[in-house]
Amino acid sequence: VQLQASGGGLVQAGGSLRLSCKASGMILSEFSGNIMSWYRQAPGKQREMVATVTGSKDTNYTDSVKGRFTISRDNGKRTAYLQMNNLKPEDTAAYYCHTIRFKKYHYWGQGTLVTVSS
């Protein structure tokens, strides 16, 4: 199983980016049932959960991104997305997608860097 994250870049404050996380090596029924998450890690800080989406498309967000970020998934494409609007300099971080297989095996994408200039 591999998670391939993409979509990061440099953007001015107030701008938008859309991150994608493509999963390979999972059959559709498994991907559809797995929780997909986005985490981020800023320099010198611990990795934190940003957003999660369940197989039934229930979502959860950390407080600092509520109302600005939207997580979604397209099961047919085995892809999860993170739409980020009204970006702030404090959103600058490496963003990682994550999933858990069989409730115990953790998989991480390689990280995609988001830099927000003021």
Secondary structure, DSSP 8 states (H G I E B T S, - for coil): -EEEEE--EEEETT--EEEEEEEES--HHHHHHS-EEEEEE-TTS--EEEEEE-TT--EEE-GGGTTTEEEEEEGGGTEEEEEE-S--GGG-EEEEEEEEETTTEEEE---EEEEEE-
